[in-house]
Each structure stands twice: as C-alpha cells, then as structure tokens.
C-alpha cells in the first residue's frame, strides 16, 4: 500500500498512466493496459491512508480556528473545512494502485 501519492503504472510493463487517465479508471475494478494489452486490477485500499491524512488536516484546522482565533465566523470555518475535501478529491487518483490480475 502506498503511504504517499505517486503516479500509477502498469504492474507488467511499468507504463506510467497520466493523472487524467487514472481519474477515469479509479472507479473500475480492472482494466487492460494500452501498451502491453495485459489485464490488471485497480486497487483503492490506500485511499484509507488519504482519508486518515485528510481527517488529521481537518482536526488541525479546527483546533487552530477554535483555539487560536477566538472569534471564528461560520463562513471562515466552512471555508477552512472545505479545503481538505477539495484536496482529497484532487489527490484521489494518485492513491489508486494497479495490481497484477492473477
């Protein structure tokens, strides 16, 4: 499992897939490599690490907002909580792994 984002690659021929290609493949269960024509599985298990990282960011942002800044408006708190959600959507394809289909 990946603990950090990295471009996905074919497990057989190591062809690197672009971000936009992985974004389209992220919800499928398997796919055929466009280079070597072999099938591989698409794993989303490392998404749990992404979720954990985002939860930590949420907690830190809320602690800063409530603890350090005494007068927090609803709008500023909402914006601070939307930032990690947007980051998670952008990073989602980078946490998708391709594994050999056995």
Sine and cosine of phi, psi and omega as CSV:
sin_phi,cos_phi,sin_psi,cos_psi,sin_omega,cos_omega
0.00,0.00,0.59,-0.81,-0.01,-1.00
-1.00,0.05,0.70,-0.72,0.09,-1.00
-0.98,-0.20,-0.10,1.00,-0.03,-1.00
-0.62,-0.78,0.43,-0.90,-0.02,-1.00
-0.95,0.30,0.61,-0.79,0.01,-1.00
-0.40,-0.92,0.50,-0.87,0.02,-1.00
-0.91,0.42,0.63,-0.78,0.00,-1.00
-0.98,0.19,0.54,-0.84,0.01,-1.00
-0.65,-0.76,0.40,-0.92,0.03,-1.00
-0.90,0.44,0.74,-0.67,-0.02,-1.00
-0.95,0.32,-0.25,0.97,-0.02,-1.00
-1.00,-0.08,-0.83,0.55,-0.10,-1.00
-0.96,-0.27,-0.01,1.00,0.04,-1.00
0.89,0.45,0.44,0.90,0.10,-0.99
-0.93,0.36,0.80,-0.60,-0.02,-1.00
-1.00,0.10,0.75,-0.66,0.02,-1.00
-1.00,-0.07,0.64,-0.77,0.04,-1.00
-0.94,0.33,0.37,-0.93,0.01,-1.00
-0.82,0.57,-0.71,0.70,-0.04,-1.00
-0.91,0.41,-0.56,0.83,0.05,-1.00
-0.93,0.37,-0.69,0.73,-0.02,-1.00
-0.92,0.39,-0.59,0.81,0.02,-1.00
-0.86,0.51,-0.62,0.79,0.04,-1.00
-0.97,0.26,-0.49,0.87,-0.04,-1.00
-1.00,0.02,-0.24,0.97,-0.17,-0.99
-0.85,0.53,-0.46,0.89,-0.05,-1.00
-0.99,-0.13,-0.03,1.00,0.05,-1.00
-1.00,0.09,0.29,-0.96,0.02,-1.00
-1.00,-0.06,-0.55,0.84,0.03,-1.00
-0.50,-0.87,0.31,-0.95,-0.05,-1.00
-0.43,-0.90,0.36,-0.93,0.05,-1.00
-0.97,-0.24,0.73,-0.69,-0.01,-1.00
-0.91,0.42,0.71,-0.70,-0.01,-1.00
-0.97,0.24,-0.22,0.98,-0.03,-1.00
-0.99,-0.13,-0.81,0.59,-0.07,-1.00
-0.98,-0.18,-0.12,0.99,0.05,-1.00
0.92,0.40,0.30,0.95,0.05,-1.00
-1.00,-0.10,0.53,-0.85,0.00,-1.00
-1.00,0.09,0.58,-0.81,0.07,-1.00
-0.65,-0.76,0.40,-0.92,0.04,-1.00
-1.00,0.05,0.45,-0.89,0.06,-1.00
-0.93,-0.37,0.88,-0.47,-0.07,-1.00
-0.96,-0.29,0.67,-0.74,0.03,-1.00
-0.87,-0.49,0.38,0.93,-0.04,-1.00
-0.91,0.41,-0.54,0.84,-0.03,-1.00
-0.96,0.27,-0.07,1.00,0.09,-1.00
-0.89,0.46,-0.46,0.89,0.05,-1.00
-0.88,0.48,-0.60,0.80,0.06,-1.00
-0.92,0.39,-0.63,0.78,0.06,-1.00
-0.89,0.46,-0.69,0.72,0.01,-1.00
-0.89,0.46,-0.65,0.76,0.03,-1.00
-0.90,0.43,-0.68,0.73,0.04,-1.00
-0.88,0.47,-0.67,0.75,-0.01,-1.00
-0.92,0.40,-0.64,0.77,0.04,-1.00
-0.89,0.46,-0.62,0.79,0.05,-1.00
-0.91,0.42,-0.66,0.75,0.04,-1.00
-0.89,0.45,-0.69,0.73,0.06,-1.00
-0.83,0.56,-0.75,0.66,-0.04,-1.00
-0.88,0.47,-0.70,0.72,0.00,-1.00
-0.91,0.42,-0.68,0.73,0.02,-1.00
-0.89,0.46,-0.67,0.74,0.01,-1.00
-0.93,0.36,-0.61,0.79,0.06,-1.00
-0.90,0.44,-0.67,0.75,0.04,-1.00
-0.90,0.43,-0.71,0.70,-0.05,-1.00
-0.90,0.44,-0.68,0.73,-0.08,-1.00
-1.00,0.09,-0.62,0.79,-0.07,-1.00
-0.99,0.15,-0.71,0.70,-0.10,-1.00
-1.00,0.05,-0.75,0.66,-0.02,-1.00
-1.00,-0.03,0.93,-0.37,-0.12,-0.99
-0.96,0.30,-0.62,0.79,-0.03,-1.00
-0.96,-0.29,1.00,-0.10,-0.02,-1.00
-0.97,-0.25,0.82,-0.57,0.05,-1.00
-1.00,0.10,0.34,-0.94,0.01,-1.00
-0.88,0.47,-0.64,0.77,-0.04,-1.00
-0.91,0.42,-0.70,0.72,0.00,-1.00
-0.92,0.39,-0.61,0.79,0.05,-1.00
-0.91,0.41,-0.64,0.77,0.04,-1.00
-0.89,0.45,-0.71,0.70,0.00,-1.00
-0.90,0.44,-0.67,0.74,0.03,-1.00
-0.90,0.44,-0.51,0.86,0.02,-1.00
-0.99,0.11,-0.30,0.96,0.04,-1.00
-0.99,0.14,-0.44,0.90,-0.03,-1.00
-0.86,0.52,-0.78,0.63,0.02,-1.00
-0.90,0.44,-0.53,0.85,0.03,-1.00
-0.91,0.41,-0.67,0.74,0.03,-1.00
-0.92,0.40,-0.65,0.76,0.04,-1.00
-0.88,0.48,-0.65,0.76,0.02,-1.00
-0.89,0.45,-0.66,0.75,0.01,-1.00
-0.91,0.42,-0.64,0.77,0.00,-1.00
-0.94,0.34,-0.62,0.78,-0.05,-1.00
-0.99,0.11,-0.21,0.98,-0.07,-1.00
-0.77,0.64,-0.76,0.65,0.00,-1.00
-0.90,0.44,-0.44,0.90,-0.01,-1.00
-0.96,0.26,-0.26,0.96,0.03,-1.00
-0.98,-0.19,0.17,0.99,0.04,-1.00
-1.00,0.00,0.74,-0.67,-0.03,-1.00
-0.92,-0.40,0.55,-0.84,0.11,-0.99
-0.96,-0.27,0.77,-0.64,-0.01,-1.00
-0.82,-0.57,0.42,-0.91,-0.01,-1.00
-0.89,0.46,0.67,-0.74,0.04,-1.00
-1.00,0.00,0.91,-0.41,-0.08,-1.00
-0.95,-0.30,0.00,0.00,0.00,0.00
